[in-house]
Amino acid sequence: MQRSLGKDTFAYMTEREVNADATTLRGLAHPLRVRMLGLLRENGPATATTLAERLGQSTGATSYHLRILANYGFVVDDPERNVGRERWWKAAHRTTRLEIDSALPPAEAEGYLRAVAAQYADQTVRFLDEMASMPPRWRDPFTISDWRLRLTQAEAMELNEAIFALAERYRRDDPDIEHPDGAEKVTLQVHLLPFPAAPEEEER
């Protein structure tokens, strides 16, 4: 899970989250590392070989990027699963939190956000690929929708906070949280994308 916020978005920090700053962001400044971290969070611990098979990469590549993620604290060794020379890795946190401000390297912040956006697009495509084989009852709750709104900055902030507050009312997909029979994995994606007009356009 990723959470990318504007600089003034309300603070949200728990032990589940890691706050990516100007230093640790370098550990995520590669699309493959973002995808690998996402898989570890979604599917649990894995080896470099398992990740390579899922992502169509070489084991050497996934091993290298796992070491980078570990150096920056995003993944940790899972010694309870290690057998012989086989090394297992797990995500150190469930969520990455990124506040966009002037202290972040622009190129690395943009690179990370583009990798996250690509990951979201991949999740949507995967859902569409599997939709036809889903039980009929699960075809009703989904939506792929957008609304064109015209808001002030304060209204956009209010909407942002309301969406996060609403999502927090629902059960997380965490291994340590019990869920009732019939509960399935559901991905909620949120995009609130301002397109402010340039000053000369506003004067027209």
Phi, psi and chi 1 to 4 in degrees:
 res  aa     phi    psi   chi1   chi2   chi3   chi4
   1 MET       -  141.3  178.0 -179.0  174.7      -
   2 GLN  -122.7  147.6  -41.5  -70.0  -19.7      -
   3 ARG  -135.7  110.5  177.7  177.4  -72.5  112.7
   4 SER  -110.3  126.3  -57.3      -      -      -
   5 LEU  -126.0  153.7  -52.2  175.0      -      -
   6 GLY   -70.1  164.2      -      -      -      -
   7 LYS   -57.9  -37.9  179.6  176.8 -178.4  -62.9
   8 ASP   -98.9    9.3  -62.9  -41.3      -      -
   9 THR   -65.5  148.1  -59.6      -      -      -
  10 PHE   -56.0  141.7   65.9  107.7      -      -
  11 ALA   -64.5  140.3      -      -      -      -
  12 TYR  -150.2  101.2 -165.6  102.0      -      -
  13 MET  -142.0  127.0 -179.1   64.8   68.2      -
  14 THR  -135.5  176.9   71.4      -      -      -
  15 GLU   -65.8  -18.3  -66.9 -179.7   -3.1      -
  16 ARG   -74.2  -20.8  -63.8  166.0   31.7   87.0
  17 GLU  -106.4  150.6  -73.4 -172.0  -23.4      -
  18 VAL  -117.5  135.1   57.3      -      -      -
  19 ASN   -94.7  112.6 -173.9   35.4      -      -
  20 ALA   -77.1  118.1      -      -      -      -
  21 ASP  -109.7 -169.1   56.3   22.2      -      -
  22 ALA   -60.8  -28.3      -      -      -      -
  23 THR   -85.0  -53.8  -60.9      -      -      -
  24 THR   -69.9  -21.4   57.8      -      -      -
  25 LEU   -60.4  -27.2 -175.0   59.3      -      -
  26 ARG   -61.6  -29.1  -62.0  168.8 -171.4  164.3
  27 GLY   -69.2  -18.9      -      -      -      -
  28 LEU  -108.6    5.6  -67.2  176.1      -      -
  29 ALA   -80.5   50.4      -      -      -      -
  30 HIS  -159.2  128.5 -166.9  -74.4      -      -
  31 PRO   -56.5  -37.6  -23.6   33.1      -      -
  32 LEU   -66.6  -36.6 -177.6   56.5      -      -
  33 ARG   -67.8  -37.0  -69.3 -159.4  -76.2  -88.0
  34 VAL   -63.4  -42.7  173.5      -      -      -
  35 ARG   -66.5  -40.9  -67.0  178.9   67.2 -170.0
  36 MET   -64.2  -44.3  -70.2  167.4   58.2      -
  37 LEU   -63.0  -39.2 -178.2   57.6      -      -
  38 GLY   -61.9  -41.0      -      -      -      -
  39 LEU   -66.1  -40.6  -76.1  175.9      -      -
  40 LEU   -64.4  -36.2  -69.4  173.3      -      -
  41 ARG   -72.9  -36.6  -73.0  173.4  172.4  169.7
  42 GLU   -80.2  -42.1 -179.3  178.5   -1.8      -
  43 ASN  -109.0   -5.0  -60.3  -37.3      -      -
  44 GLY    92.2 -174.1      -      -      -      -
  45 PRO   -56.0  151.5  -25.2   35.2      -      -
  46 ALA  -156.4  164.5      -      -      -      -
  47 THR   -97.1  168.3   64.5      -      -      -
  48 ALA   -61.5  -35.2      -      -      -      -
  49 THR   -65.8  -45.0  -59.3      -      -      -
  50 THR   -61.8  -44.6  -57.2      -      -      -
  51 LEU   -64.8  -38.0  -69.5  171.8      -      -
  52 ALA   -61.6  -41.7      -      -      -      -
  53 GLU   -65.1  -40.1  -67.6  172.4   -9.5      -
  54 ARG   -69.8  -31.8  -68.1  176.2  179.3  171.7
  55 LEU  -103.6   -1.5  -63.7  168.6      -      -
  56 GLY    68.1   35.0      -      -      -      -
  57 GLN  -116.6  169.9  -60.5  -72.9  -32.7      -
  58 SER   -81.4  154.4   68.5      -      -      -
  59 THR   -63.5  -33.4  -58.7      -      -      -
  60 GLY   -60.9  -39.9      -      -      -      -
  61 ALA   -67.8  -46.7      -      -      -      -
  62 THR   -67.7  -35.1   52.8      -      -      -
  63 SER   -62.8  -43.2  -66.0      -      -      -
  64 TYR   -62.0  -47.9  168.2   77.3      -      -
  65 HIS   -71.1  -29.8  -72.5  -63.3      -      -
  66 LEU   -63.7  -39.5  -78.7  167.9      -      -
  67 ARG   -64.7  -39.3  -69.9 -165.6  -63.4  -89.2
  68 ILE   -63.6  -46.3  -61.5  -63.8      -      -
  69 LEU   -59.7  -38.1  -72.6  168.5      -      -
  70 ALA   -68.3  -39.8      -      -      -      -
  71 ASN   -60.3  -31.2  -71.6  -20.3      -      -
  72 TYR   -98.8    7.3  -75.1   92.4      -      -
  73 GLY    83.5   13.7      -      -      -      -
  74 PHE   -87.4  -26.5  -68.4  102.5      -      -
  75 VAL  -130.9  157.1  -56.1      -      -      -
  76 VAL  -136.0  157.3  -66.2      -      -      -
  77 ASP   -66.3  144.9 -171.0   43.6      -      -
  78 ASP  -114.8   79.3 -170.1    4.4      -      -
  79 PRO   -60.9  -25.7   22.9  -33.0      -      -
  80 GLU   -65.1  -22.1  -65.3 -178.9   -0.6      -
  81 ARG   -99.7  -14.1  -64.0  175.2 -178.7  -95.3
  82 ASN   -64.3  133.4  -68.3  -17.0      -      -
  83 VAL  -131.6  116.6  178.3      -      -      -
  84 GLY    61.9 -125.8      -      -      -      -
  85 ARG   -91.3   -2.1  -60.8 -179.0   61.4 -176.5
  86 GLU   -75.9  122.2 -172.9  177.2   56.8      -
  87 ARG  -110.7  126.7 -168.2  173.7 -172.2 -177.5
  88 TRP  -103.0  147.1  -73.8   73.7      -      -
  89 TRP  -127.1  150.9  -61.9   88.6      -      -
  90 LYS  -139.4  155.9   61.0 -177.2  179.4 -179.5
  91 ALA   -68.1  137.9      -      -      -      -
  92 ALA   -79.9  -21.1      -      -      -      -
  93 HIS  -141.0  161.1  -49.0   85.7      -      -
  94 ARG   -87.8  -21.6  -66.3  -70.2  -64.0  173.7
  95 THR  -143.0  142.6  -56.8      -      -      -
  96 THR  -105.0  132.6  -60.7      -      -      -
  97 ARG  -116.2  129.6  179.5  171.2  177.7  -94.9
  98 LEU  -129.7  120.8  177.4   66.7      -      -
  99 GLU  -100.5  124.2  -72.7 -171.4   -5.0      -
 100 ILE   -81.8  114.9  -55.2  -59.1      -      -
 101 ASP  -148.3  178.3   59.8   30.4      -      -
 102 SER   -69.5  -14.1   57.8      -      -      -
 103 ALA   -77.9  -17.3      -      -      -      -
 104 LEU   -83.3  139.4  -67.6  175.9      -      -
 105 PRO   -61.9  118.8  -18.4   30.6      -      -
 106 PRO   -55.1  -44.3  -23.4   33.4      -      -
 107 ALA   -65.0  -41.5      -      -      -      -
 108 GLU   -72.0  -37.8  -68.2  178.1   -1.8      -
 109 ALA   -63.8  -44.2      -      -      -      -
 110 GLU   -65.0  -41.4 -180.0 -179.4  -20.6      -
 111 GLY   -61.0  -41.8      -      -      -      -
 112 TYR   -64.4  -46.8  167.7   69.8      -      -
 113 LEU   -64.2  -36.4  -67.9  175.0      -      -
 114 ARG   -66.1  -37.2  -72.8 -173.6  179.3  -83.4
 115 ALA   -66.8  -39.2      -      -      -      -
 116 VAL   -64.8  -43.5  170.3      -      -      -
 117 ALA   -60.9  -40.2      -      -      -      -
 118 ALA   -65.1  -37.6      -      -      -      -
 119 GLN   -64.4  -41.0 -174.4 -179.9   51.4      -
 120 TYR   -62.8  -41.4  -69.8  169.4      -      -
 121 ALA   -63.4  -39.8      -      -      -      -
 122 ASP   -62.7  -39.6  -73.0  -16.3      -      -
 123 GLN   -63.2  -39.5  -70.7  175.3  -26.1      -
 124 THR   -65.0  -44.0  -57.2      -      -      -
 125 VAL   -62.9  -41.0  170.6      -      -      -
 126 ARG   -61.8  -41.4 -166.9 -179.7   83.6 -172.3
 127 PHE   -61.0  -46.4  164.5   78.2      -      -
 128 LEU   -63.7  -36.0  -66.3  173.8      -      -
 129 ASP   -65.1  -33.0  -71.1  -18.6      -      -
 130 GLU   -96.8   -8.6  -61.4  176.2    2.9      -
 131 MET   -58.2  -41.1 -176.0  172.2   62.3      -
 132 ALA   -64.3  -26.4      -      -      -      -
 133 SER   -96.1    2.2   61.3      -      -      -
 134 MET   -76.2  151.6  -72.0 -178.1  178.8      -
 135 PRO   -58.6  142.0  -22.1   32.5      -      -
 136 PRO   -52.0  -36.5  -27.9   36.0      -      -
 137 ARG   -64.0  -21.9   68.8 -179.6 -175.2  -82.5
 138 TRP   -93.5    3.7  -80.7  103.9      -      -
 139 ARG   -88.1  -14.7  -63.8  177.2 -166.7  169.8
 140 ASP   -82.6  -39.3  -68.2  -24.9      -      -
 141 PRO   -72.9  -14.0  -16.5   29.9      -      -
 142 PHE   -79.2  158.8   94.2   92.7      -      -
 143 THR  -152.7  143.2 -179.3      -      -      -
 144 ILE  -125.8   96.3  -60.9  177.7      -      -
 145 SER  -135.2  159.2  -53.6      -      -      -
 146 ASP  -146.4  155.2   70.3  -36.4      -      -
 147 TRP  -128.7  133.0  -72.2  -98.2      -      -
 148 ARG   -92.4  113.0  -69.1  179.4   60.5   85.6
 149 LEU  -115.1  158.0  -51.7  175.9      -      -
 150 ARG  -124.1  105.1 -173.8  171.6  -72.4  -90.3
 151 LEU  -124.7  155.9  -52.4  176.3      -      -
 152 THR   -78.9  168.2   65.3      -      -      -
 153 GLN   -61.1  -39.2 -172.6  -88.7  -13.9      -
 154 ALA   -65.5  -39.9      -      -      -      -
 155 GLU   -66.7  -38.3  -70.8  171.5  -27.8      -
 156 ALA   -63.7  -40.1      -      -      -      -
 157 MET   -63.4  -42.6  -69.7  -67.9  -61.6      -
 158 GLU   -62.2  -42.9  179.1 -177.1   -2.8      -
 159 LEU   -64.4  -42.5  176.8   57.6      -      -
 160 ASN   -57.0  -50.0 -161.4  -20.5      -      -
 161 GLU   -64.8  -38.0  -65.8 -178.1   11.7      -
 162 ALA   -65.6  -38.9      -      -      -      -
 163 ILE   -63.9  -45.8  -68.1  171.3      -      -
 164 PHE   -63.9  -40.8  -83.8   85.8      -      -
 165 ALA   -64.3  -39.6      -      -      -      -
 166 LEU   -64.7  -44.4  177.4   60.3      -      -
 167 ALA   -62.3  -33.9      -      -      -      -
 168 GLU   -69.1  -13.9  -74.6  -58.5  -48.0      -
 169 ARG   -74.7  -14.0  -70.6  168.7   44.4 -171.6
 170 TYR  -106.5  158.9  -69.4   86.9      -      -
 171 ARG   -68.9  132.8 -172.4 -179.1  -53.3  103.8
 172 ARG   -80.3  154.7  -70.7 -177.9  178.0  -87.9
 173 ASP   -89.8   73.5  177.4   28.6      -      -
 174 ASP  -115.7  143.3  -76.7   -3.1      -      -
 175 PRO   -63.6  -22.8   21.0  -31.9      -      -
 176 ASP   -95.7    8.3   55.9  -16.8      -      -
 177 ILE  -111.5  122.4  -64.4  179.7      -      -
 178 GLU   -70.8  146.4  -65.6 -175.1    1.6      -
 179 HIS  -135.5  152.2   55.4   77.7      -      -
 180 PRO   -73.9  162.8   28.0  -35.0      -      -
 181 ASP   -59.3  139.0  -67.9  -19.6      -      -
 182 GLY    94.1   -8.9      -      -      -      -
 183 ALA   -77.7  131.4      -      -      -      -
 184 GLU  -122.2  166.1  -58.5  -74.0   -6.9      -
 185 LYS   -69.2  131.9  -69.6 -175.3  176.9 -178.6
 186 VAL  -131.9  131.9  173.2      -      -      -
 187 THR  -104.2  124.2  -65.4      -      -      -
 188 LEU  -106.5  116.1  170.9   64.7      -      -
 189 GLN  -104.3  139.6  -64.0 -176.1    4.9      -
 190 VAL  -127.9  128.6  175.6      -      -      -
 191 HIS  -129.7  113.7  -55.2  -90.7      -      -
 192 LEU  -116.7  104.6 -159.4  162.0      -      -
 193 LEU  -118.9   99.1  -50.8  174.5      -      -
 194 PRO   -72.0  143.0  -14.1   29.3      -      -
 195 PHE  -127.2   72.2  -68.6   92.9      -      -
 196 PRO   -66.8  142.9   25.5  -33.9      -      -
 197 ALA   -74.6  150.2      -      -      -      -
 198 ALA   -67.1  152.8      -      -      -      -
 199 PRO   -52.6  -39.9  -27.7   35.3      -      -
 200 GLU   -68.7  -27.6   58.7  -88.3   15.8      -
 201 GLU   -73.3  -34.8  -66.1  178.6   -6.0      -
 202 GLU   -67.3  -25.7  -66.6  178.1  -17.2      -
 203 GLU   -79.8  -14.9  -66.3  175.1   -2.6      -
 204 ARG   -71.8      -  -65.2  176.7 -175.9  174.7
